[in-house]
Amino acid sequence: MRRLKWLYPGMKIKRWIITCSAGVVLVAIGSIIVMLKKFPGSHSLGISIIILGSLIVVYGIKRMVKSFIKVFLPQRETELVNIMYHHRQLEKGPKLVVIGGGTGLSVLLHGLKEFSSNITAIVTVADDGGSSGRLREQFDILPPGDIRNCLVALADAEPLMRDLFQFRFGNESELRGHSFGNLFITALSKVTGDFDKAIKESSKVLAIRGKVIPSTFDKVQLVAEHQNGQKTKGETRIVKQASPIRRVCLDPAYCRPSKESFEAIDDADVIILGPGSLYTSVIPNLLVSGISDRVAKSKAPKAYVCNVMTQPGETDNYTAFDHLNTIVAHTQPDIINYCIVNTGKVPVELLKKYEEEGSYPVLADSDRIIEKGYNVIEEDLVDTLDYVRHDSKKLSKIIVDFALKTKGKNGHH
């Protein structure tokens, strides 16, 4: 009975099925005339009937497909050819693994998705502040905030859906401070009983280009040891301490890496660390058991994208060399081959605004990085439209060009 529904009145399918059938009949008749050769000129007549029948079949199929598109993609019917072409081109893009978290990572992903759909974002789950921290505490789940930002950055869904996921409730309700996307992922994890499934289902809803994977599914907290010997537990508390950070670690120290993160690293054409908060977004992923070893052993080129500005309470007075050196000190020398640094200038009016918050441009001391045995890519990468951050298009193009240029080469310096 289900199959017969296609023939119900008003479906706008039946007429095109009949058209295709008529075309097939004409092709059959033409073929018979050609084969029998019963009269002079039968060959030419038969060929003409075959061509006519074929054109009718093509027309019928075209109109039938159009009827389906009008139902399933009513708003995007005219875009379909462009969508298909773009999708096929993106499938051929390089396999990119990006490791980090926070705003920096989502900015980069937003640009990368225009060049490739073979993107894997490995995201930190040590966040314990804001909406994520509250949901983590109340529902005993992994913090969804950074994961949500990455999902939205890679989304190919309608802008309304992206805006919905990023919508944040105001102070007038008990949901104050929560974003809809965080609540959606939390609810899905409870419905499915699995945080991993919740991410995958959210990925489908947003039709993302690529994958978003937590570096671990274990519940971890970030612990910092400061220069004065004091220890602070919890990401939000760490940056509030007056004493500079000496090093960070995870509690528990051993946490199981996600299986998919290893698979992505092994299969990568290029591995990118950052951009993002050095101690609270990039390094926590590398402290998950086995991840830094896996990255170091990879033959793919590995690049660290250095931040444009220093972060108060975290990287005060840090140069580009200090950023890179801190990652190496927490892991191992082979974790990076290249360092991408910004050489663009920040407008004076924005500089003053950031100086009030204790944030300054990161000095690109490339000579010290080269002396340590690493390659440097210097570019004007700064976007100063509203905030000082990386220009996602410029940075993404550099990374993709770099990936294509070095594809298949041994990445070790």
N, C-alpha and C positions, 0 to 999 in steps of 0.2 A: 504493500500500500504506500509506503514511503516513496518508492521510486515513481509511482504513478502520480504523486503530488506535483511533479515537474510539469505534468500535462494539464493541471487544473487551470480554468479560465483566470486571466489576470496576471499570470506569472511572467508574461512577456518572454517566454522561452520557447513555447510550442511552435510559434510561427517560424523561428529560426531553425528549429529542428527539422521542420517540414522543408524549409529552403535548402538546408544542407542535404537532406534526403533526395530532393529533386535534382540537385547538382550531381550527386553520386549516380543516380539513375541515368542522367545524360552522359556521364563519363562511361558508364557501362555500355549504353547504346552505341556511342561513338566507337568504343573499342571493338564491338561486334562488327560494325560496318567496315572498319579497317581490316579486320581479320578475314571476313567473308569475301570481300572484293567482288560483289555480285554485279556491279554495273560500272561503266566508265565514270571516273571522278569520285568513286566511293571513298578512296583513300583521303582525298582532300576534305570531303564532307565529314568523314569520320573524325579527322584531326580537329576540324573546326568545332564539332559538337563536344569533343573531349575538352578543348580549351574553354568553351562556354561553360560546360559543367564544372570545371575546376574553379573558374572565376566565381560561379554561384556558390560553391562550397566555401571558398575563402571568405566571401561576403557574409554568408550565414554564420560562420564561426566568429568572424570579427564582431558582428552585431550581438551574438550570444555572449561573448566575453564582455562586451560593453554593458550588457544587462546585468551581469554579475558585479562588475565594477561599481555600477550605480548604486547597488545595494550595499556592498561592503566598504567602498571608499567614496561616498557621495561628494565630500568636499574636495577630495584630492584626485578626482578622475583625470583632469587635464595634466596633473603632475606625474602620472603613473610612469610614463616613459622615462622622465628625468629621475624619478625615484629608483626605478630598476637599474638604469645606467649607473647612477651614483652608487647604489648598493653593490653592484658587480665590481666597480672600480675599487671601492673601499675594501672588498674581500681580498684584493690582490696586494693590499698595503702591508708594510713590514709588521712583524710580531713584536709589539712593544710592551715591556713590563715596567710599570711605574710604581715606586715604593714610597709611601709617605702618609700624609693626612692633612687635615685642616684646609684652609682657604687656598693655599699655594697649590696643592695637588689638584683641586677641582678646577682652578684657573687653567692649569696645563691641560687637563683632560678635555676641557671645553674646546681647546684649539686642536688637539691631536685627533679628535673624532672626525675632523674634516679631511684627514689624510689616510686614515686606516680604521677598520672595524676590528682589527686583531689586537685589541688593547686589553691588558689585564692590570687593574689597579689593586695593589696589595696594601691594605689600609690598617692603620693602628687602631687598637681597641682599648687603649689605656686612658681614654678621656673620662673624666669624672665630674665635669662642671656643667652648668646650665641645664637645659632640657635633657640632654643625654645622661648626665649624672643623676638627675632625679628619677628618670625611668629605669636606669641601671639599679638604683637602690630599691625602688618600690616594686619592680617586677622581676628582679634577679635575672636580668638579661644583659647581653653585651651592649655597650653604648652605641646607639644607631646614628648619631649626628654626622660623623665624618663619612660614614657609608652612604647616608642619604645624599650628602653634598656631591659625592662622586657619581652616584646613580643619576642625579639630575644633570650633572655636567655632561654625562655620556648619552643622555636621553635623546631619542629621535621622535618622541611623542609630540602632540600638539602643545603649543606654548601654555595653554590653559592648564594642562595636566602638570607641567613643570612648575607653574606658579602655585598650583594647589599643593604640591609636595613641599614647597618652600614657605607656604603661608604660616605665619606665626601668630598665635592668639595673643591679644592684648591683655592689659591688667584688669579688665572688667569681669573676668571669669576665673574659675578654679583652674582652668587650663592655661593660665597666663605663662608666657615664656615658651610653651611647647610649640613645636612646628607640627603641621599636619603629617608630614612625611615620617617624622619620628614616631608619632602615635600609630600611623598605618603599619610601619615595620614591626612595632611592638605588638600590635593586635594580631598581625599575621604570624608572628613567632609563637604566640599563645594558641592560635587556631591550629597551626600545623605542628606545634610542639617541637619546632626545630628552627633556630635562627638562620641557618644556612638556607633552608627552604624559603623562609620569609624574604631573604635577599633575592633569591632566584625568581620568586613570584613577583616581587616589586620590579625586578629587571624586565620582566615580560610586560607589566603594566606600562612602564615607561619606554618600552621598545629600545633598550640601550644598545649602543654600538660597542660591544666588548663585554668585559666581565669585571665585577667588583668582588674582591675576596678579602675577608679579614685575615691578618697574618696568623692569628690563632683564634680558636674558639674557646680557649680557656679564659676564665675571668682573672685578669691581671691588673696590678696597680703599679704605677711608676714611683720609684724611690730615688731621691737625689741625695748625694753626699756633697756638702758645701765646703768651700775653702777653709771655713773656721771649724770643720770637723762635725758640724751638726748634720743630722739626717732628717729629710722631710718626705713624708709619704703622701701621694696624691698629686696629680698634675696641676690642679688649680692652686694648691698651697705652695708648690715648688717655686713658681715664678714670683710669688709675693715676698720671698725671703730676701733680706738685704745682702747676705753673703753670696758671692758668685758660686756657680755650680762647678764642682770638680769632676764628678762623673755621675751617671745614672745607671740604675739596674731595674729589673722587674721583680715583683713579688707575686707569686712564687718565682724563683730563679729559673726553674725548669717549667716550660709550658710547651705543649705540643703544637708544632706548626701545622697549618692547614695543608692537606694533601695537594689541593689544587695550586697552592702557591709554589710548591716544589715543581710541579708539572709545568707551570707557566715559565718559571725561571730556566728550567732545562731546555725549553723550546724557544726561548727568546732570541730575536735578532739583535736587540739592544735592551739594556737594563738601565733605567733612570732612577736615581735617588733624588727626592725632592722635586720642586722646591717646597718649603714648609718650615715650621719651627724645628730648629736643629735637635734640641733635647726632648721635645714633647711630641713631635710628629714623625721625624725621619728615623732617629736612632732607636726608639722603642720597637719598631719592626725588625731591626737588625739584631736585637737582643733576644728575640724568640728563638728557641733552641733549633739550631741547624740552618737557619736562614742565611746568616752571614757566610757560613761555609759553602752553602749551595751557590750563592752569588759569586763568591771568590773563585770557585771551581769552574764556573761557566766560561765558555770560550767566547761568548758574546761581549762586545765592547760595553763598558760600564761607565756611565757619566753621572757626576753629581752636579745638580743645578744649584749654584750658590744663591742665597737670598740677596735681595736688592738692598734691604735695610736691616740694621741690627734690631734685636728685640729686647726691650727693657726687662731686667731680671733674668735674662736667659743668655743673650750673646752681647752684652755691653762691651764696646770697644773691639769686637771681633773683626778681623780682616777675612778675606776669602780663604787665605791659607789656614787661619785658625779654625774656620768651619770644617775644611777638609781634614785637617789634622785631628780634630775632635772625633770625627767619624772613624778614622783609621785607628785612633787610640782605643776606641770602644770595640773594634772588630779586628781587622787585619789589613796589611798593606794592599793585597790584591782585590779588595772590595771595590776599588775605583781605578779606572785608567785615565779618565778625562775629567776636567773640571770646567763647567760652563759658567763664565762670569760676565756680569754686566759692566759695560764701560760708558753707558749713557748717563747724561746729567739730569739731576732733579731740579725743577724750577725753584727759585728762591722762596716764593710764597708758600710752597708746599713744604720746603725744608724747615721753615720756621715753625709750621704747624706740628711737624714730627719732632722737632727739637724740644718743644714744650712737653712732649710725652717721653723724652729721653731716647729717641730713636734717630739714628744717623745712617747715611749711605755706607754700605760695606765697601771698604777699600779693596780694589782688585790688584793685590800684590802678586801678580802672575809669576814674577821671577822666582819667588820663594817656592811656589808650587812646582815650577819646572825643575828647580834645584833638587827637590825631593823625589823627582823621577816621574812626574805626572804630566800629561799633555793638557794644554789650556786652550779653550775656545773662547775668544773675546768678542763680544758683540754689544751693540746698543739694544738692550732688551727691555727697557723700562717703559711702562705705561703710566702716564701721570694725569689721566683724565679726571678722576675723582680722588683716587688714592694712589700711592706709589706701590706698584706691583709689577710683575712680569707681564709683558705684552704676549698674550697667549698665542696669537697667530705667528709672530716672529719666532718665539721660542719653539713652537711646534714645528715650524718649517725647518729650523736648524736641526732639530732632533731627527726628523724624518729624512732630511738630506744626509745627515750623518749616518743614520741607520742603513740607508741604501748604499752609501759609499763604502761602508765598512762591512757590509753583509758578507758573511762567510769567512771573514778574516779573523785571525787570532787576536783577541782583545788585549792581551797582556802587554804592559809597557816595558 
